[in-house]
Amino acid sequence: MPTRDECIKLLRENGCDDEVIRHCEAVSALAVKIARKCGADVGLVEVGGLLHDLGRCRTHEIAHAVEGARVAKEMDLPDPLVKIIERHIGAGISSAEAKRLGLPKKDYTPRTVEEMIVAHADNLMIGSRRTSVKEAVGYLARKGQHEPAIKIVKLHEKLSGLCGLDLDDIP
């Protein structure tokens, strides 16, 4: 598993800009706080948070998750890390949704608690600024993205239950 410094170096070497790197650092920091509250693998979550947007070196479209997973595989990164990168988009995308969005037909729903934590920490960030689930969901609803908004609320509730507190209460 790469170290924090190695992750930042990988992002830079692959062409991610400073804004993406700051976002990844913020997602990682929040993900670590959540992981500590619910007994998840903190090391995997930290690295997963740092590298979740590795694909943004190639595209800023939704396919960045697929691209990031491909780059991570090429670099022989561990499979649990590759899965975090691949499955972090929204609160999960079904194979039918993936096909409709132009992604390879595959289920991109986070399955492990670590995958869920990184995906949701990403949902709770606007750039490198922390937001509440209400704000994140409101933004999606205003864009007419009601199904992703509902999935985010469900993921928030699931992780809050695992942690024993509302994730919005984690500073």
mmCIF file of the C-alpha atoms, coordinates in Angstrom:
data_MODEL
# 
_entry.id   MODEL 
# 
loop_
_atom_site.group_PDB 
_atom_site.id 
_atom_site.type_symbol 
_atom_site.label_atom_id 
_atom_site.label_alt_id 
_atom_site.label_comp_id 
_atom_site.label_asym_id 
_atom_site.label_entity_id 
_atom_site.label_seq_id 
_atom_site.pdbx_PDB_ins_code 
_atom_site.Cartn_x 
_atom_site.Cartn_y 
_atom_site.Cartn_z 
_atom_site.occupancy 
_atom_site.B_iso_or_equiv 
_atom_site.pdbx_formal_charge 
_atom_site.auth_seq_id 
_atom_site.auth_comp_id 
_atom_site.auth_asym_id 
_atom_site.auth_atom_id 
_atom_site.pdbx_PDB_model_num 
ATOM 1   C CA . MET A 1 1   ? 0.000   0.000  0.000   1.00 0.00 ? 1   MET A CA 1 
ATOM 2   C CA . PRO A 1 2   ? 1.471   3.394  -0.914  1.00 0.00 ? 2   PRO A CA 1 
ATOM 3   C CA . THR A 1 3   ? 2.176   5.964  1.779   1.00 0.00 ? 3   THR A CA 1 
ATOM 4   C CA . ARG A 1 4   ? 0.463   9.349  1.924   1.00 0.00 ? 4   ARG A CA 1 
ATOM 5   C CA . ASP A 1 5   ? 3.496   11.040 0.321   1.00 0.00 ? 5   ASP A CA 1 
ATOM 6   C CA . GLU A 1 6   ? 3.648   8.384  -2.403  1.00 0.00 ? 6   GLU A CA 1 
ATOM 7   C CA . CYS A 1 7   ? -0.053  8.978  -3.145  1.00 0.00 ? 7   CYS A CA 1 
ATOM 8   C CA . ILE A 1 8   ? 0.490   12.725 -3.600  1.00 0.00 ? 8   ILE A CA 1 
ATOM 9   C CA . LYS A 1 9   ? 3.473   11.973 -5.821  1.00 0.00 ? 9   LYS A CA 1 
ATOM 10  C CA . LEU A 1 10  ? 1.374   9.538  -7.918  1.00 0.00 ? 10  LEU A CA 1 
ATOM 11  C CA . LEU A 1 11  ? -1.338  12.169 -8.367  1.00 0.00 ? 11  LEU A CA 1 
ATOM 12  C CA . ARG A 1 12  ? 1.217   14.792 -9.462  1.00 0.00 ? 12  ARG A CA 1 
ATOM 13  C CA . GLU A 1 13  ? 3.107   12.406 -11.767 1.00 0.00 ? 13  GLU A CA 1 
ATOM 14  C CA . ASN A 1 14  ? -0.161  11.459 -13.464 1.00 0.00 ? 14  ASN A CA 1 
ATOM 15  C CA . GLY A 1 15  ? -1.045  15.099 -14.097 1.00 0.00 ? 15  GLY A CA 1 
ATOM 16  C CA . CYS A 1 16  ? -3.612  15.929 -11.428 1.00 0.00 ? 16  CYS A CA 1 
ATOM 17  C CA . ASP A 1 17  ? -3.702  19.647 -10.673 1.00 0.00 ? 17  ASP A CA 1 
ATOM 18  C CA . ASP A 1 18  ? -3.411  21.248 -7.232  1.00 0.00 ? 18  ASP A CA 1 
ATOM 19  C CA . GLU A 1 19  ? -7.175  21.697 -6.909  1.00 0.00 ? 19  GLU A CA 1 
ATOM 20  C CA . VAL A 1 20  ? -7.779  17.968 -7.429  1.00 0.00 ? 20  VAL A CA 1 
ATOM 21  C CA . ILE A 1 21  ? -5.004  17.141 -4.966  1.00 0.00 ? 21  ILE A CA 1 
ATOM 22  C CA . ARG A 1 22  ? -6.462  19.475 -2.296  1.00 0.00 ? 22  ARG A CA 1 
ATOM 23  C CA . HIS A 1 23  ? -9.864  17.835 -2.844  1.00 0.00 ? 23  HIS A CA 1 
ATOM 24  C CA . CYS A 1 24  ? -8.337  14.354 -2.479  1.00 0.00 ? 24  CYS A CA 1 
ATOM 25  C CA . GLU A 1 25  ? -6.572  15.391 0.737   1.00 0.00 ? 25  GLU A CA 1 
ATOM 26  C CA . ALA A 1 26  ? -9.851  16.756 2.150   1.00 0.00 ? 26  ALA A CA 1 
ATOM 27  C CA . VAL A 1 27  ? -11.780 13.601 1.184   1.00 0.00 ? 27  VAL A CA 1 
ATOM 28  C CA . SER A 1 28  ? -9.065  11.452 2.745   1.00 0.00 ? 28  SER A CA 1 
ATOM 29  C CA . ALA A 1 29  ? -9.075  13.443 6.005   1.00 0.00 ? 29  ALA A CA 1 
ATOM 30  C CA . LEU A 1 30  ? -12.855 13.145 6.381   1.00 0.00 ? 30  LEU A CA 1 
ATOM 31  C CA . ALA A 1 31  ? -12.825 9.480  5.361   1.00 0.00 ? 31  ALA A CA 1 
ATOM 32  C CA . VAL A 1 32  ? -10.224 8.735  8.056   1.00 0.00 ? 32  VAL A CA 1 
ATOM 33  C CA . LYS A 1 33  ? -12.422 10.400 10.705  1.00 0.00 ? 33  LYS A CA 1 
ATOM 34  C CA . ILE A 1 34  ? -15.394 8.314  9.601   1.00 0.00 ? 34  ILE A CA 1 
ATOM 35  C CA . ALA A 1 35  ? -13.313 5.108  9.474   1.00 0.00 ? 35  ALA A CA 1 
ATOM 36  C CA . ARG A 1 36  ? -12.106 5.658  13.043  1.00 0.00 ? 36  ARG A CA 1 
ATOM 37  C CA . LYS A 1 37  ? -15.696 6.037  14.251  1.00 0.00 ? 37  LYS A CA 1 
ATOM 38  C CA . CYS A 1 38  ? -16.890 2.771  12.705  1.00 0.00 ? 38  CYS A CA 1 
ATOM 39  C CA . GLY A 1 39  ? -13.832 0.525  13.012  1.00 0.00 ? 39  GLY A CA 1 
ATOM 40  C CA . ALA A 1 40  ? -12.951 0.364  9.308   1.00 0.00 ? 40  ALA A CA 1 
ATOM 41  C CA . ASP A 1 41  ? -9.438  -0.076 7.867   1.00 0.00 ? 41  ASP A CA 1 
ATOM 42  C CA . VAL A 1 42  ? -8.076  3.445  8.427   1.00 0.00 ? 42  VAL A CA 1 
ATOM 43  C CA . GLY A 1 43  ? -4.956  2.916  6.297   1.00 0.00 ? 43  GLY A CA 1 
ATOM 44  C CA . LEU A 1 44  ? -6.929  1.691  3.287   1.00 0.00 ? 44  LEU A CA 1 
ATOM 45  C CA . VAL A 1 45  ? -9.452  4.516  3.660   1.00 0.00 ? 45  VAL A CA 1 
ATOM 46  C CA . GLU A 1 46  ? -6.704  7.146  3.917   1.00 0.00 ? 46  GLU A CA 1 
ATOM 47  C CA . VAL A 1 47  ? -4.977  5.944  0.740   1.00 0.00 ? 47  VAL A CA 1 
ATOM 48  C CA . GLY A 1 48  ? -8.308  5.356  -1.014  1.00 0.00 ? 48  GLY A CA 1 
ATOM 49  C CA . GLY A 1 49  ? -9.370  8.901  -0.230  1.00 0.00 ? 49  GLY A CA 1 
ATOM 50  C CA . LEU A 1 50  ? -6.109  10.283 -1.550  1.00 0.00 ? 50  LEU A CA 1 
ATOM 51  C CA . LEU A 1 51  ? -6.269  8.319  -4.804  1.00 0.00 ? 51  LEU A CA 1 
ATOM 52  C CA . HIS A 1 52  ? -10.040 8.177  -5.426  1.00 0.00 ? 52  HIS A CA 1 
ATOM 53  C CA . ASP A 1 53  ? -9.788  10.866 -8.139  1.00 0.00 ? 53  ASP A CA 1 
ATOM 54  C CA . LEU A 1 54  ? -6.657  9.500  -9.818  1.00 0.00 ? 54  LEU A CA 1 
ATOM 55  C CA . GLY A 1 55  ? -8.666  9.307  -13.055 1.00 0.00 ? 55  GLY A CA 1 
ATOM 56  C CA . ARG A 1 56  ? -9.113  13.080 -13.079 1.00 0.00 ? 56  ARG A CA 1 
ATOM 57  C CA . CYS A 1 57  ? -5.637  13.216 -14.592 1.00 0.00 ? 57  CYS A CA 1 
ATOM 58  C CA . ARG A 1 58  ? -7.357  11.887 -17.754 1.00 0.00 ? 58  ARG A CA 1 
ATOM 59  C CA . THR A 1 59  ? -10.931 13.213 -17.604 1.00 0.00 ? 59  THR A CA 1 
ATOM 60  C CA . HIS A 1 60  ? -13.205 15.218 -15.343 1.00 0.00 ? 60  HIS A CA 1 
ATOM 61  C CA . GLU A 1 61  ? -16.270 13.335 -16.586 1.00 0.00 ? 61  GLU A CA 1 
ATOM 62  C CA . ILE A 1 62  ? -17.973 10.529 -14.658 1.00 0.00 ? 62  ILE A CA 1 
ATOM 63  C CA . ALA A 1 63  ? -15.652 8.073  -16.457 1.00 0.00 ? 63  ALA A CA 1 
ATOM 64  C CA . HIS A 1 64  ? -12.817 9.340  -14.242 1.00 0.00 ? 64  HIS A CA 1 
ATOM 65  C CA . ALA A 1 65  ? -13.601 6.465  -11.855 1.00 0.00 ? 65  ALA A CA 1 
ATOM 66  C CA . VAL A 1 66  ? -13.106 3.877  -14.603 1.00 0.00 ? 66  VAL A CA 1 
ATOM 67  C CA . GLU A 1 67  ? -9.969  5.643  -15.848 1.00 0.00 ? 67  GLU A CA 1 
ATOM 68  C CA . GLY A 1 68  ? -8.586  5.907  -12.325 1.00 0.00 ? 68  GLY A CA 1 
ATOM 69  C CA . ALA A 1 69  ? -9.138  2.194  -11.708 1.00 0.00 ? 69  ALA A CA 1 
ATOM 70  C CA . ARG A 1 70  ? -7.399  1.393  -14.997 1.00 0.00 ? 70  ARG A CA 1 
ATOM 71  C CA . VAL A 1 71  ? -4.391  3.563  -14.068 1.00 0.00 ? 71  VAL A CA 1 
ATOM 72  C CA . ALA A 1 72  ? -4.286  2.000  -10.587 1.00 0.00 ? 72  ALA A CA 1 
ATOM 73  C CA . LYS A 1 73  ? -4.313  -1.524 -12.084 1.00 0.00 ? 73  LYS A CA 1 
ATOM 74  C CA . GLU A 1 74  ? -1.508  -0.567 -14.477 1.00 0.00 ? 74  GLU A CA 1 
ATOM 75  C CA . MET A 1 75  ? 0.495   0.570  -11.440 1.00 0.00 ? 75  MET A CA 1 
ATOM 76  C CA . ASP A 1 76  ? -0.208  -2.771 -9.710  1.00 0.00 ? 76  ASP A CA 1 
ATOM 77  C CA . LEU A 1 77  ? -1.921  -1.105 -6.771  1.00 0.00 ? 77  LEU A CA 1 
ATOM 78  C CA . PRO A 1 78  ? -3.774  -3.494 -4.429  1.00 0.00 ? 78  PRO A CA 1 
ATOM 79  C CA . ASP A 1 79  ? -7.227  -4.612 -5.589  1.00 0.00 ? 79  ASP A CA 1 
ATOM 80  C CA . PRO A 1 80  ? -9.107  -3.171 -2.566  1.00 0.00 ? 80  PRO A CA 1 
ATOM 81  C CA . LEU A 1 81  ? -7.671  0.234  -3.497  1.00 0.00 ? 81  LEU A CA 1 
ATOM 82  C CA . VAL A 1 82  ? -8.573  -0.206 -7.177  1.00 0.00 ? 82  VAL A CA 1 
ATOM 83  C CA . LYS A 1 83  ? -12.162 -1.021 -6.123  1.00 0.00 ? 83  LYS A CA 1 
ATOM 84  C CA . ILE A 1 84  ? -12.387 2.131  -3.979  1.00 0.00 ? 84  ILE A CA 1 
ATOM 85  C CA . ILE A 1 85  ? -11.297 4.221  -6.968  1.00 0.00 ? 85  ILE A CA 1 
ATOM 86  C CA . GLU A 1 86  ? -13.689 2.451  -9.336  1.00 0.00 ? 86  GLU A CA 1 
ATOM 87  C CA . ARG A 1 87  ? -16.736 2.513  -7.039  1.00 0.00 ? 87  ARG A CA 1 
ATOM 88  C CA . HIS A 1 88  ? -16.507 5.973  -5.467  1.00 0.00 ? 88  HIS A CA 1 
ATOM 89  C CA . ILE A 1 89  ? -18.834 7.778  -7.886  1.00 0.00 ? 89  ILE A CA 1 
ATOM 90  C CA . GLY A 1 90  ? -21.940 9.070  -6.133  1.00 0.00 ? 90  GLY A CA 1 
ATOM 91  C CA . ALA A 1 91  ? -23.395 6.514  -3.802  1.00 0.00 ? 91  ALA A CA 1 
ATOM 92  C CA . GLY A 1 92  ? -23.187 3.811  -6.443  1.00 0.00 ? 92  GLY A CA 1 
ATOM 93  C CA . ILE A 1 93  ? -24.142 3.311  -10.058 1.00 0.00 ? 93  ILE A CA 1 
ATOM 94  C CA . SER A 1 94  ? -25.945 0.172  -11.221 1.00 0.00 ? 94  SER A CA 1 
ATOM 95  C CA . SER A 1 95  ? -24.925 -1.613 -14.417 1.00 0.00 ? 95  SER A CA 1 
ATOM 96  C CA . ALA A 1 96  ? -28.055 -0.271 -16.164 1.00 0.00 ? 96  ALA A CA 1 
ATOM 97  C CA . GLU A 1 97  ? -27.217 3.287  -15.082 1.00 0.00 ? 97  GLU A CA 1 
ATOM 98  C CA . ALA A 1 98  ? -23.605 2.763  -16.134 1.00 0.00 ? 98  ALA A CA 1 
ATOM 99  C CA . LYS A 1 99  ? -24.691 1.749  -19.619 1.00 0.00 ? 99  LYS A CA 1 
ATOM 100 C CA . ARG A 1 100 ? -26.980 4.795  -19.848 1.00 0.00 ? 100 ARG A CA 1 
ATOM 101 C CA . LEU A 1 101 ? -24.088 7.048  -18.750 1.00 0.00 ? 101 LEU A CA 1 
ATOM 102 C CA . GLY A 1 102 ? -21.708 5.609  -21.346 1.00 0.00 ? 102 GLY A CA 1 
ATOM 103 C CA . LEU A 1 103 ? -19.596 3.667  -18.849 1.00 0.00 ? 103 LEU A CA 1 
ATOM 104 C CA . PRO A 1 104 ? -18.685 0.006  -19.293 1.00 0.00 ? 104 PRO A CA 1 
ATOM 105 C CA . LYS A 1 105 ? -21.747 -2.012 -18.233 1.00 0.00 ? 105 LYS A CA 1 
ATOM 106 C CA . LYS A 1 106 ? -20.806 -2.954 -14.707 1.00 0.00 ? 106 LYS A CA 1 
ATOM 107 C CA . ASP A 1 107 ? -22.099 -2.346 -11.184 1.00 0.00 ? 107 ASP A CA 1 
ATOM 108 C CA . TYR A 1 108 ? -20.163 0.533  -9.591  1.00 0.00 ? 108 TYR A CA 1 
ATOM 109 C CA . THR A 1 109 ? -21.868 0.340  -6.207  1.00 0.00 ? 109 THR A CA 1 
ATOM 110 C CA . PRO A 1 110 ? -19.504 0.501  -3.208  1.00 0.00 ? 110 PRO A CA 1 
ATOM 111 C CA . ARG A 1 111 ? -19.658 -2.828 -1.381  1.00 0.00 ? 111 ARG A CA 1 
ATOM 112 C CA . THR A 1 112 ? -17.146 -2.782 1.469   1.00 0.00 ? 112 THR A CA 1 
ATOM 113 C CA . VAL A 1 113 ? -17.410 -0.340 4.339   1.00 0.00 ? 113 VAL A CA 1 
ATOM 114 C CA . GLU A 1 114 ? -14.137 1.247  3.182   1.00 0.00 ? 114 GLU A CA 1 
ATOM 115 C CA . GLU A 1 115 ? -15.545 1.765  -0.340  1.00 0.00 ? 115 GLU A CA 1 
ATOM 116 C CA . MET A 1 116 ? -18.702 3.289  1.141   1.00 0.00 ? 116 MET A CA 1 
ATOM 117 C CA . ILE A 1 117 ? -16.732 5.613  3.414   1.00 0.00 ? 117 ILE A CA 1 
ATOM 118 C CA . VAL A 1 118 ? -14.573 7.045  0.629   1.00 0.00 ? 118 VAL A CA 1 
ATOM 119 C CA . ALA A 1 119 ? -17.562 7.419  -1.711  1.00 0.00 ? 119 ALA A CA 1 
ATOM 120 C CA . HIS A 1 120 ? -19.539 9.251  0.946   1.00 0.00 ? 120 HIS A CA 1 
ATOM 121 C CA . ALA A 1 121 ? -16.661 11.434 2.116   1.00 0.00 ? 121 ALA A CA 1 
ATOM 122 C CA . ASP A 1 122 ? -16.407 12.505 -1.533  1.00 0.00 ? 122 ASP A CA 1 
ATOM 123 C CA . ASN A 1 123 ? -20.169 13.227 -1.558  1.00 0.00 ? 123 ASN A CA 1 
ATOM 124 C CA . LEU A 1 124 ? -19.686 15.500 1.453   1.00 0.00 ? 124 LEU A CA 1 
ATOM 125 C CA . MET A 1 125 ? -17.027 17.661 -0.216  1.00 0.00 ? 125 MET A CA 1 
ATOM 126 C CA . ILE A 1 126 ? -17.428 20.548 -2.616  1.00 0.00 ? 126 ILE A CA 1 
ATOM 127 C CA . GLY A 1 127 ? -13.866 21.011 -3.771  1.00 0.00 ? 127 GLY A CA 1 
ATOM 128 C CA . SER A 1 128 ? -12.008 20.919 -0.474  1.00 0.00 ? 128 SER A CA 1 
ATOM 129 C CA . ARG A 1 129 ? -14.911 22.364 1.555   1.00 0.00 ? 129 ARG A CA 1 
ATOM 130 C CA . ARG A 1 130 ? -16.945 20.080 3.808   1.00 0.00 ? 130 ARG A CA 1 
ATOM 131 C CA . THR A 1 131 ? -20.684 20.166 3.255   1.00 0.00 ? 131 THR A CA 1 
ATOM 132 C CA . SER A 1 132 ? -23.662 18.562 4.987   1.00 0.00 ? 132 SER A CA 1 
ATOM 133 C CA . VAL A 1 133 ? -25.631 15.719 3.470   1.00 0.00 ? 133 VAL A CA 1 
ATOM 134 C CA . LYS A 1 134 ? -28.596 18.107 3.229   1.00 0.00 ? 134 LYS A CA 1 
ATOM 135 C CA . GLU A 1 135 ? -26.558 20.553 1.135   1.00 0.00 ? 135 GLU A CA 1 
ATOM 136 C CA . ALA A 1 136 ? -25.116 17.776 -1.062  1.00 0.00 ? 136 ALA A CA 1 
ATOM 137 C CA . VAL A 1 137 ? -28.546 16.257 -1.680  1.00 0.00 ? 137 VAL A CA 1 
ATOM 138 C CA . GLY A 1 138 ? -30.134 19.669 -2.267  1.00 0.00 ? 138 GLY A CA 1 
ATOM 139 C CA . TYR A 1 139 ? -27.564 20.423 -4.941  1.00 0.00 ? 139 TYR A CA 1 
ATOM 140 C CA . LEU A 1 140 ? -28.343 17.170 -6.766  1.00 0.00 ? 140 LEU A CA 1 
ATOM 141 C CA . ALA A 1 141 ? -32.098 17.648 -6.419  1.00 0.00 ? 141 ALA A CA 1 
ATOM 142 C CA . ARG A 1 142 ? -31.872 21.143 -7.944  1.00 0.00 ? 142 ARG A CA 1 
ATOM 143 C CA . LYS A 1 143 ? -30.113 19.548 -10.927 1.00 0.00 ? 143 LYS A CA 1 
ATOM 144 C CA . GLY A 1 144 ? -32.942 17.021 -11.241 1.00 0.00 ? 144 GLY A CA 1 
ATOM 145 C CA . GLN A 1 145 ? -30.752 14.135 -10.069 1.00 0.00 ? 145 GLN A CA 1 
ATOM 146 C CA . HIS A 1 146 ? -33.250 12.688 -7.603  1.00 0.00 ? 146 HIS A CA 1 
ATOM 147 C CA . GLU A 1 147 ? -32.166 9.029  -7.763  1.00 0.00 ? 147 GLU A CA 1 
ATOM 148 C CA . PRO A 1 148 ? -28.509 9.797  -6.887  1.00 0.00 ? 148 PRO A CA 1 
ATOM 149 C CA . ALA A 1 149 ? -29.745 12.116 -4.109  1.00 0.00 ? 149 ALA A CA 1 
ATOM 150 C CA . ILE A 1 150 ? -31.827 9.315  -2.595  1.00 0.00 ? 150 ILE A CA 1 
ATOM 151 C CA . LYS A 1 151 ? -28.855 6.922  -2.772  1.00 0.00 ? 151 LYS A CA 1 
ATOM 152 C CA . ILE A 1 152 ? -26.661 9.455  -0.971  1.00 0.00 ? 152 ILE A CA 1 
ATOM 153 C CA . VAL A 1 153 ? -29.219 9.844  1.834   1.00 0.00 ? 153 VAL A CA 1 
ATOM 154 C CA . LYS A 1 154 ? -29.414 6.037  2.207   1.00 0.00 ? 154 LYS A CA 1 
ATOM 155 C CA . LEU A 1 155 ? -25.620 5.721  2.274   1.00 0.00 ? 155 LEU A CA 1 
ATOM 156 C CA . HIS A 1 156 ? -25.417 8.533  4.845   1.00 0.00 ? 156 HIS A CA 1 
ATOM 157 C CA . GLU A 1 157 ? -27.969 6.760  7.036   1.00 0.00 ? 157 GLU A CA 1 
ATOM 158 C CA . LYS A 1 158 ? -26.210 3.396  6.688   1.00 0.00 ? 158 LYS A CA 1 
ATOM 159 C CA . LEU A 1 159 ? -22.780 4.776  7.604   1.00 0.00 ? 159 LEU A CA 1 
ATOM 160 C CA . SER A 1 160 ? -24.226 6.924  10.402  1.00 0.00 ? 160 SER A CA 1 
ATOM 161 C CA . GLY A 1 161 ? -25.778 3.747  11.825  1.00 0.00 ? 161 GLY A CA 1 
ATOM 162 C CA . LEU A 1 162 ? -22.472 1.872  11.632  1.00 0.00 ? 162 LEU A CA 1 
ATOM 163 C CA . CYS A 1 163 ? -20.672 4.760  13.340  1.00 0.00 ? 163 CYS A CA 1 
ATOM 164 C CA . GLY A 1 164 ? -23.335 5.315  15.981  1.00 0.00 ? 164 GLY A CA 1 
ATOM 165 C CA . LEU A 1 165 ? -23.701 9.023  15.162  1.00 0.00 ? 165 LEU A CA 1 
ATOM 166 C CA . ASP A 1 166 ? -24.843 11.290 12.363  1.00 0.00 ? 166 ASP A CA 1 
ATOM 167 C CA . LEU A 1 167 ? -21.843 11.755 10.053  1.00 0.00 ? 167 LEU A CA 1 
ATOM 168 C CA . ASP A 1 168 ? -22.755 15.440 9.764   1.00 0.00 ? 168 ASP A CA 1 
ATOM 169 C CA . ASP A 1 169 ? -21.705 15.714 13.433  1.00 0.00 ? 169 ASP A CA 1 
ATOM 170 C CA . ILE A 1 170 ? -18.123 14.670 12.623  1.00 0.00 ? 170 ILE A CA 1 
ATOM 171 C CA . PRO A 1 171 ? -16.102 17.907 12.311  1.00 0.00 ? 171 PRO A CA 1 
# 
